[in-house]
Amino acid sequence: MSAAPDPRWLDDDERATWVALAKVLTWLPQRLDAQLQRDAGLSHAEYQVLSWLSMSEGRSARMSLVAARATVTLSHLSRVVGRMERQGWVERRPDPHDGRATLAVLTPAGWEKVVATAPGHVAEVRRLVIDRLTPAQVTQLGGALDELVRGLAPGEC
């Protein structure tokens, strides 16, 4: 059996960048979730689902697509949608084009919820991320993040 090759260790700059990214990946979702819970009684996952549905044609989408876009598993999405159904924000319907698939459909009450929640969420995104960067940094960050997404989930770009 041959020995595994030595790993390509991170240099100081790469390590510092990785540690900073790991901190953002930990802290940013916590901060966004806290704002959404405080101001709208929603989890970040719930807001993502409402937001994706609000931007979808007909304010509806296959559950599998919503799960991928909201970066949650189908079982997690099913629980999230169940909570939102009880609130009257989302309905599940069979896909008329494929009876094996289920659509998540934003209700008028769900539309009102996302419209009421979006301004506070955008303000928090601006406060925590966008307004801390120059316009050039926003553009650079967007390009870098798109490249990471291409490697992590190629179909999402």
N, C-alpha and C positions, 0 to 999 in steps of 0.2 A: 504494500500500500504506500502511495506517495504522500509526502507531507503536504499539508495545505500551504499555499503561498502566504507569505507575510502580508498582512493587511496594509493598504495604503493609508497610513495614519494621517489625520488632519494636521495641517500646519497651524500656527498660532492664529492667523487671520481666519482660516476656515473654521477652526474650533470656536472662536469668538462669535462668528456669524451663526454657526449651528446652535450654540448656547442661547444666543439672542432669539433665534427663531423658535426654539423650544419654549422659551419663556412666553413669547407672544402666543404660541399655540395653546399654552396652558391658561394664561391670564386673560387674553382677549375674550374667549367664549364665556368665561366666568363673569367678566364685567358686563358683557352684552346681555347675558342671561339675567343678571341682577337688575339691570335697568328695565328689561321687559317684564320681569316678575313684579317689580315695584310699581311701574307705571301702568301696566296693562293686564297683569295677572296671567301672563303667557310665559312659557318656557321659550328658549331660543329655538328649539326644534319645532314647536308649535308655530312660532312666527314664521320660520322658514317655509313651512308647509303652506300657510295662508298666503305668504308673499309669492311663492312659486305659482300657486293656483291663480292668484290675482293677475299674474303676468301671462298665463296660459290662454291660448285661444279658447273662447267659450267659457273661460274660468273653470276649466276642468282638464284633467289629465289622468292617464293610467297611473295606478298606484305605484307600479314598478318605476316609472319615470320620476314621479314625485320623490320616491325614496332615494333614487340616485341623485337627483338634484339637491335634495335636502341633506344628503350624505348621512342617511340613517338606513338601517336594515328594514326589510319589509315587515318583520314582526314588530319592530319598534314603531314604524309608521302606522301599523294597524292599531296599536294602542293609542298613539297620538290622535289619529283620526277618530277613534272611538270616543275619546274625551271631547274632541271638538264637535262630534255629532251630538253629544248630549247637550252641548252649549247652543246647538242650532247653527253652527258656523260652516259645517261641511256635511255633505251627504255622499253616500256610496251608491253607485248605480252600475248595472252591468254595461259593459262597452257594447254599443249597438253594432260595431264592426267586428267584434271578436267576443263571443259569449264566454270565453274562458277568462277574459280580463275584466278587471273592475276599475271603474273611474272614480276618482275623488272629485267632487263638484263643490265649488265655493257657493254658498247660499247668499242671498242678499244680506243677511245678518253677518255672515263671514266677511263680505265685502266691506260693510260698515266697520267691522272690527279692525281689519287691516288698514283701512283708510284712517281710522282714528289713532292707530298705533304707529304708523309709519313716520310721522313727523318726529316723535320722541326718539325712535330708533335711529333715524338718520342723524339727528342732532348728536346722539351718543357716538355713532360711527365717525362723524366729523370730529368730535372732541377727542376721541381716543386714537384716531388714525389719520384721517385726511388733513386736518388742520395742523398737525404736528410736522407735516412734510411740506417741502416746496412743491410747486407744480412739476418741476423736473423730476423730483424724487417720486412723486405719485406715478408719473409715466414710467420711470425705471422700475419701480416696485410692481406695477401692473404687468410689465413685460416679463420680469423675473417670475412672478407668480403664474402667469400663463404657461411659461416653460415648465414649471414644476407640475402644473395640472396635466400638461401633455404627457409627462412621464408617469403620473399617478393614475389618471383616468383619461386616456386619449380621446374618447368620444365626447368629452365635456367641453372641448375647446371650440 
